[in-house]
Amino acid sequence: MGYEYELLTRLAKHLNLELEIKIARTNDEMIIMLNNGEGDLVADNLIVTKRRKKIVSFVDHLTTSSQVLIQRKPINWRNMKLHEIDAMLIRSPIDLVGKIIHVAKVSPSINRLKNLSEELGADIDIIVAPDSLTSEDLIGQVSNGEIDYTIEDEKIARLLQFEYQNIDINLPISLPQKIAWAVRKDSPLLLNEINNWLANIKKTTDYYVIYQKYFDNKYSFRKRYRSDYFSMTGGNISEYDNLIKEYANTLHWDWRLLASLIYQESQFRPNRTSTAGATGLMQLMPATAQKFGIDSLSSTYDNLEAGVKYLKLLCKNWKAEIPDSSERMKFVMASYNIGQGHVEDARKLAEKYGADKNIWFDNVEFYLLQKAYPKYYKDKVVRNGSAKGKETAKYVRDIFYRYEHYQQFIQ
């Protein structure tokens, strides 16, 4: 989820490209990764500055925002009148002289505070937080009384105020600043294409719905922020994480990989039944479920256990054929989705046509896709007829794509 993420999915569709996201902890780290060729676009709450314009090219700005002082309201603020609260808070930048302000490392607030100190002709004590602390962490520390002041983007601060209701965000310390995405200096065609796309999407209702969802809908923000599944605060994938971890150990899989498969099957909805009759978290077909001693009325626990037993069986069946364990997982997942026989046929076709029968992506995967066509499913090496491999190819790719995201966000 996220404002940038939702826009990026639309941009990727417009460009007819797959969206690949890499996570960085700071804006400066993102710019370094961009210029090192680790990505093609920085899409974050990035302030346009003269320094940054020397090293990246900014697309047309998406929005504007100001930096504001985050300070704590008086203890009994709920019982006070507004003018009484104001009297106890900083309401002018002049009053920052001599104060200690904590800021996140590499924050644009650092330069702003230094310039403000110069403008005031007096010192503001700036303490740069350790790498491990984000600006959101510092806002939490202000709220808890661990520190007195920090600086944050006004839009983010306005949303976080609904989580930390005792913070005040009403003192801007900067003029409105442009917020924009960035590309490398040597990417003028990409820059131009994104600018054209932005000009068009900003004319649509969809764009404003996305903006309202993330910056104006305070109830939705609070719900997301308090969720156990919000990656910044919750660190969970589903309510079944403990069970999934237990069963993943029996498979010798990273539990996040098994979680990704389960999400692909049922989105963690234990009562889901597909149009084909597959049921439960693991979406087992009736014949498979019966083989492992369960049915559509069995418990979530039993459904998960049966699904893992089936995965174990597939792992055993492929162990001798696919020596590389990471490749074997892909064959197991494809077999779980479409059946082992179709995957075996695709391996035979791959071998016949000179591809690597032990590599899934772009090799066996390709020939599974070809099993939709008579030339291939009528080939004498094929034993299981035609197959709609497109769904299975997407199934395996989606699981691993999601798994990569889980690895970045969830420990």
C-alpha positions as CSV (number, residue, x, y, z in Angstrom):
1,M,0.0,0.0,0.0
2,G,0.9,3.7,-0.1
3,Y,0.5,6.8,-2.1
4,E,3.7,6.3,-4.2
5,Y,3.0,2.5,-4.5
6,E,-0.5,3.0,-6.0
7,L,0.8,5.7,-8.4
8,L,3.7,3.5,-9.4
9,T,1.5,0.5,-10.2
10,R,-0.4,2.8,-12.6
11,L,2.8,4.1,-14.1
12,A,4.1,0.6,-14.6
13,K,0.9,-0.4,-16.4
14,H,1.2,2.7,-18.6
15,L,4.8,1.8,-19.5
16,N,3.9,-1.9,-19.9
17,L,6.6,-2.8,-17.4
18,E,6.7,-4.9,-14.2
19,L,7.1,-2.9,-11.0
20,E,10.1,-3.8,-9.0
21,I,10.6,-2.0,-5.7
22,K,13.8,-1.7,-3.7
23,I,13.7,-0.4,-0.2
24,A,16.1,2.3,1.2
25,R,16.0,3.8,4.7
26,T,16.9,7.4,3.8
27,N,16.3,9.7,0.8
28,D,20.0,10.1,0.3
29,E,20.5,6.4,0.2
30,M,17.8,6.2,-2.5
31,I,19.6,8.8,-4.6
32,I,22.9,6.8,-4.3
33,M,21.1,3.6,-5.3
34,L,19.5,5.4,-8.3
35,N,22.8,6.8,-9.6
36,N,24.5,3.4,-9.1
37,G,22.0,1.9,-11.4
38,E,20.2,-0.2,-8.8
39,G,16.9,1.4,-9.8
40,D,15.5,3.8,-12.4
41,L,13.2,6.0,-10.3
42,V,13.2,7.4,-6.8
43,A,9.5,7.6,-5.7
44,D,9.3,9.0,-2.2
45,N,8.5,12.1,-0.1
46,L,11.6,13.8,-1.7
47,I,12.0,17.5,-1.3
48,V,13.4,19.3,-4.4
49,T,16.5,21.2,-3.4
50,K,19.3,22.9,-5.3
51,R,21.8,20.4,-4.0
52,R,19.7,17.5,-5.2
53,K,19.0,19.0,-8.6
54,K,22.7,18.9,-9.3
55,I,22.8,15.1,-9.0
56,V,19.4,13.9,-10.2
57,S,16.6,15.1,-12.5
58,F,13.3,15.7,-10.8
59,V,10.0,15.0,-12.5
60,D,7.2,17.6,-12.3
61,H,6.3,17.9,-8.6
62,L,3.4,15.9,-7.3
63,T,2.6,18.1,-4.4
64,T,4.0,20.7,-2.0
65,S,4.6,20.6,1.7
66,S,6.3,22.4,4.6
67,Q,8.5,21.3,7.4
68,V,6.9,21.8,10.8
69,L,8.1,21.7,14.4
70,I,6.8,18.7,16.4
71,Q,6.3,19.6,20.1
72,R,4.4,18.1,22.9
73,K,1.2,19.7,24.3
74,P,0.8,20.3,28.0
75,I,-0.1,17.2,30.1
76,N,-3.6,18.5,30.8
77,W,-4.2,19.9,27.3
78,R,-7.6,18.3,27.0
79,N,-8.9,20.5,29.8
80,M,-7.3,23.7,28.5
81,K,-8.6,26.4,26.1
82,L,-6.7,26.9,22.9
83,H,-5.2,30.2,23.9
84,E,-3.9,28.6,27.1
85,I,-2.3,25.8,25.1
86,D,-0.7,28.3,22.7
87,A,0.7,30.2,25.6
88,M,2.7,27.2,26.7
89,L,4.0,26.2,23.2
90,I,6.6,27.6,20.8
91,R,4.7,29.8,18.3
92,S,7.6,31.7,16.7
93,P,10.9,30.4,15.2
94,I,12.7,33.0,17.4
95,D,11.8,30.9,20.4
96,L,13.8,27.9,19.0
97,V,17.0,29.7,20.0
98,G,18.8,27.6,22.6
99,K,16.4,24.7,22.2
100,I,17.5,21.1,21.5
101,I,15.9,19.6,18.4
102,H,16.4,16.0,17.4
103,V,16.3,15.2,13.7
104,A,16.6,12.0,11.6
105,K,20.0,11.4,10.0
106,V,20.3,12.9,6.5
107,S,17.0,14.8,7.1
108,P,16.5,18.0,5.0
109,S,15.5,19.6,8.3
110,I,19.2,19.7,9.3
111,N,20.1,22.3,6.6
112,R,16.9,24.2,7.2
113,L,17.6,24.5,11.0
114,K,21.2,25.6,10.2
115,N,19.9,28.3,7.9
116,L,17.3,29.3,10.4
117,S,20.0,29.5,13.1
118,E,22.0,31.8,10.8
119,E,18.9,33.9,10.1
120,L,18.2,34.3,13.8
121,G,21.8,35.1,14.6
122,A,21.8,32.6,17.4
123,D,22.3,28.8,18.0
124,I,19.8,26.1,17.7
125,D,21.1,22.9,19.2
126,I,20.7,20.2,16.5
127,I,21.1,16.5,17.6
128,V,21.2,14.0,14.7
129,A,19.5,10.7,15.7
130,P,21.2,7.3,15.2
131,D,20.6,5.5,11.9
132,S,18.2,3.1,13.5
133,L,15.7,5.9,14.2
134,T,13.3,7.3,11.6
135,S,11.5,10.6,11.8
136,E,8.3,8.7,12.8
137,D,10.3,7.2,15.7
138,L,11.3,10.7,16.8
139,I,7.7,11.8,16.7
140,G,6.9,8.9,19.0
141,Q,9.7,10.0,21.4
142,V,8.3,13.6,21.5
143,S,4.9,12.2,22.3
144,N,6.3,9.9,25.1
145,G,8.4,12.7,26.6
146,E,11.8,11.2,25.7
147,I,12.7,14.3,23.7
148,D,11.1,17.7,23.3
149,Y,11.3,18.6,19.7
150,T,11.7,17.2,16.2
151,I,10.9,18.3,12.6
152,E,8.7,16.5,10.1
153,D,7.0,17.0,6.7
154,E,3.7,18.7,7.4
155,K,1.6,16.2,5.5
156,I,3.1,13.2,7.4
157,A,2.9,15.1,10.7
158,R,-0.8,15.9,10.1
159,L,-1.5,12.2,9.7
160,L,0.7,11.0,12.6
161,Q,-1.1,13.5,14.8
162,F,-4.0,11.1,14.8
163,E,-1.8,8.4,16.3
164,Y,0.0,10.8,18.7
165,Q,-2.8,13.1,19.7
166,N,-0.7,15.0,22.2
167,I,1.7,16.5,19.6
168,D,1.4,20.0,18.2
169,I,2.4,20.6,14.5
170,N,1.3,24.2,14.0
171,L,4.7,26.0,13.7
172,P,6.1,25.9,10.1
173,I,9.8,26.3,9.9
174,S,10.0,26.5,6.1
175,L,8.2,27.9,3.1
176,P,6.2,25.4,1.0
177,Q,8.6,23.0,-0.8
178,K,8.1,20.9,-3.9
179,I,7.8,17.2,-3.5
180,A,8.8,15.2,-6.5
181,W,10.2,11.9,-7.9
182,A,13.6,11.7,-9.4
183,V,15.4,9.9,-12.2
184,R,19.1,9.8,-13.3
185,K,20.5,12.7,-15.2
186,D,21.1,10.4,-18.2
187,S,17.4,9.4,-18.4
188,P,15.8,12.3,-20.3
189,L,13.4,10.0,-22.2
190,L,12.1,8.4,-19.0
191,L,11.8,11.9,-17.4
192,N,9.7,13.1,-20.3
193,E,7.5,10.1,-20.4
194,I,6.8,10.3,-16.6
195,N,6.0,14.0,-16.9
196,N,3.5,13.4,-19.7
197,W,1.9,10.6,-17.7
198,L,1.7,12.7,-14.6
199,A,0.1,15.6,-16.5
200,N,-2.6,13.2,-17.7
201,I,-3.3,11.3,-14.5
202,K,-3.6,14.5,-12.5
203,K,-6.7,15.2,-14.6
204,T,-8.4,12.0,-13.5
205,T,-10.6,11.3,-10.5
206,D,-8.5,8.3,-9.7
207,Y,-5.5,10.5,-8.8
208,Y,-7.5,12.5,-6.3
209,V,-9.1,9.5,-4.8
210,I,-5.6,8.1,-4.1
211,Y,-4.4,11.4,-2.7
212,Q,-7.4,11.6,-0.4
213,K,-7.0,8.0,0.7
214,Y,-3.5,8.6,2.0
215,F,-3.4,12.3,3.0
216,D,-6.9,13.4,3.9
217,N,-8.7,10.3,5.2
218,K,-7.5,10.3,8.8
219,Y,-9.7,7.4,9.9
220,S,-8.1,5.1,7.2
221,F,-4.6,6.2,8.2
222,R,-5.2,5.5,11.8
223,K,-6.7,2.1,11.0
224,R,-3.6,1.2,8.8
225,Y,-1.1,2.6,11.3
226,R,-2.6,0.6,14.2
227,S,-2.9,-2.6,12.2
228,D,-0.7,-5.5,13.3
229,Y,0.1,-5.9,9.6
230,F,1.4,-2.3,9.0
231,S,5.0,-3.0,8.2
232,M,6.4,0.0,10.1
233,T,4.8,-0.9,13.4
234,G,3.2,-4.3,13.3
235,G,5.7,-6.6,11.6
236,N,3.2,-9.4,11.0
237,I,1.9,-10.9,7.8
238,S,-1.2,-12.7,9.0
239,E,-3.0,-13.9,12.1
240,Y,-1.6,-17.4,11.3
241,D,2.1,-16.4,11.4
242,N,2.9,-18.7,14.4
243,L,1.4,-21.7,12.7
244,I,3.0,-20.9,9.4
245,K,6.4,-20.6,11.1
246,E,5.9,-24.0,12.7
247,Y,5.0,-25.7,9.5
248,A,7.6,-23.9,7.4
249,N,10.2,-25.5,9.6
250,T,9.0,-28.9,8.7
251,L,9.4,-28.0,5.0
252,H,12.8,-26.4,5.7
253,W,11.4,-23.2,4.0
254,D,11.6,-19.6,5.0
255,W,8.3,-19.1,6.7
256,R,7.7,-15.9,4.6
257,L,7.8,-18.0,1.5
258,L,5.1,-20.3,2.8
259,A,3.1,-17.2,3.8
260,S,3.4,-15.8,0.3
261,L,2.1,-19.1,-1.1
262,I,-0.8,-19.1,1.3
263,Y,-1.6,-15.5,0.4
264,Q,-1.6,-16.4,-3.3
265,E,-4.0,-19.3,-2.6
266,S,-6.5,-17.7,-0.2
267,Q,-5.4,-14.2,0.9
268,F,-5.4,-15.8,4.5
269,R,-9.2,-16.3,4.3
270,P,-9.8,-19.8,5.8
271,N,-13.5,-19.9,4.7
272,R,-12.7,-19.2,1.0
273,T,-14.0,-21.7,-1.6
274,S,-13.0,-21.3,-5.2
275,T,-15.3,-21.8,-8.2
276,A,-13.5,-25.1,-8.8
277,G,-14.3,-26.3,-5.2
278,A,-10.9,-25.7,-3.6
279,T,-11.2,-24.8,0.1
280,G,-9.4,-23.3,3.1
281,L,-6.2,-21.5,3.6
282,M,-4.4,-23.9,1.3
283,Q,-7.2,-24.1,-1.3
284,L,-7.1,-27.9,-1.5
285,M,-9.2,-29.5,-4.2
286,P,-11.7,-32.1,-2.8
287,A,-9.7,-35.2,-4.1
288,T,-6.4,-33.9,-2.7
289,A,-8.1,-32.9,0.6
290,Q,-9.6,-36.4,0.9
291,K,-6.2,-38.0,0.2
292,F,-4.9,-36.2,3.3
293,G,-7.9,-36.9,5.5
294,I,-9.8,-33.7,5.5
295,D,-12.8,-32.1,3.8
296,S,-14.4,-28.6,3.4
297,L,-15.6,-28.8,7.0
298,S,-12.2,-29.4,8.5
299,S,-10.6,-26.8,10.8
300,T,-8.1,-24.1,9.6
301,Y,-5.4,-26.0,11.4
302,D,-6.2,-29.2,9.6
303,N,-6.4,-27.5,6.2
304,L,-3.0,-25.9,6.7
305,E,-1.5,-29.2,8.0
306,A,-2.9,-31.1,5.0
307,G,-1.6,-28.5,2.5
308,V,1.9,-28.7,4.0
309,K,1.8,-32.5,3.8
310,Y,1.0,-32.2,0.1
311,L,3.9,-29.7,-0.3
312,K,6.2,-32.2,1.5
313,L,5.1,-34.9,-0.9
314,L,5.9,-32.7,-3.9
315,C,9.3,-31.8,-2.4
316,K,10.1,-35.5,-2.0
317,N,8.9,-36.2,-5.6
318,W,11.1,-33.5,-7.1
319,K,14.2,-34.0,-4.9
320,A,15.9,-36.5,-7.1
321,E,15.0,-34.6,-10.3
322,I,15.9,-31.0,-9.3
323,P,19.1,-31.0,-7.2
324,D,19.1,-27.2,-6.5
325,S,16.8,-26.6,-3.6
326,S,15.9,-23.0,-4.6
327,E,14.9,-24.2,-8.1
328,R,13.0,-27.2,-6.6
329,M,10.7,-24.8,-4.7
330,K,9.5,-23.3,-7.9
331,F,8.7,-26.8,-9.4
332,V,6.9,-27.7,-6.2
333,M,4.8,-24.5,-6.3
334,A,4.0,-25.0,-10.0
335,S,3.0,-28.6,-9.3
336,Y,0.9,-27.5,-6.3
337,N,-1.0,-25.2,-8.7
338,I,-1.4,-27.2,-11.9
339,G,-0.4,-30.7,-11.0
340,Q,2.9,-32.5,-11.2
341,G,2.2,-34.3,-14.5
342,H,1.9,-31.0,-16.5
343,V,5.2,-29.8,-15.0
344,E,6.8,-33.1,-16.0
345,D,5.6,-32.7,-19.5
346,A,7.0,-29.1,-19.6
347,R,10.4,-30.5,-18.5
348,K,10.4,-33.0,-21.3
349,L,9.5,-30.3,-23.9
350,A,12.2,-28.1,-22.5
351,E,14.8,-30.9,-22.9
352,K,13.6,-31.6,-26.4
353,Y,13.9,-28.0,-27.5
354,G,17.2,-27.3,-25.9
355,A,16.2,-25.4,-22.8
356,D,17.3,-26.3,-19.2
357,K,14.9,-28.8,-17.8
358,N,16.1,-28.0,-14.2
359,I,15.5,-24.3,-14.4
360,W,12.0,-22.9,-13.9
361,F,11.9,-19.2,-15.0
362,D,12.1,-18.8,-18.8
363,N,12.9,-22.4,-19.3
364,V,10.4,-25.0,-18.1
365,E,8.0,-22.2,-17.4
366,F,8.2,-21.2,-21.1
367,Y,7.3,-24.7,-22.2
368,L,4.4,-25.0,-19.7
369,L,3.0,-21.9,-21.4
370,Q,3.4,-23.6,-24.8
371,K,1.2,-26.6,-23.6
372,A,-1.8,-24.4,-24.5
373,Y,-1.0,-25.0,-28.3
374,P,-1.6,-28.2,-30.2
375,K,2.0,-28.3,-31.6
376,Y,3.2,-28.9,-28.1
377,Y,0.5,-30.7,-26.2
378,K,0.2,-33.2,-29.0
379,D,4.0,-33.8,-29.0
380,K,4.9,-37.5,-28.4
381,V,6.8,-36.6,-25.2
382,V,3.7,-35.1,-23.6
383,R,1.6,-37.5,-21.4
384,N,-1.0,-35.2,-19.8
385,G,-2.6,-33.2,-22.6
386,S,-3.1,-29.5,-22.9
387,A,-2.7,-27.1,-20.0
388,K,-3.4,-23.5,-19.3
389,G,0.0,-22.7,-18.0
390,K,-0.4,-18.9,-18.0
391,E,-2.0,-18.9,-14.6
392,T,0.7,-21.2,-13.1
393,A,3.5,-19.1,-14.5
394,K,2.0,-16.0,-12.9
395,Y,1.3,-17.9,-9.7
396,V,5.0,-18.8,-9.2
397,R,6.2,-15.4,-10.2
398,D,3.7,-13.6,-7.9
399,I,4.7,-15.8,-4.9
400,F,8.4,-15.1,-5.3
401,Y,7.8,-11.4,-6.0
402,R,5.7,-11.1,-2.8
403,Y,8.3,-13.1,-0.9
404,E,11.0,-10.6,-1.9
405,H,8.8,-7.8,-0.4
406,Y,8.2,-9.9,2.8
407,Q,12.0,-10.3,3.2
408,Q,12.5,-6.6,3.1
409,F,9.7,-5.7,5.5
410,I,9.2,-8.7,7.8
411,Q,11.8,-10.3,10.0
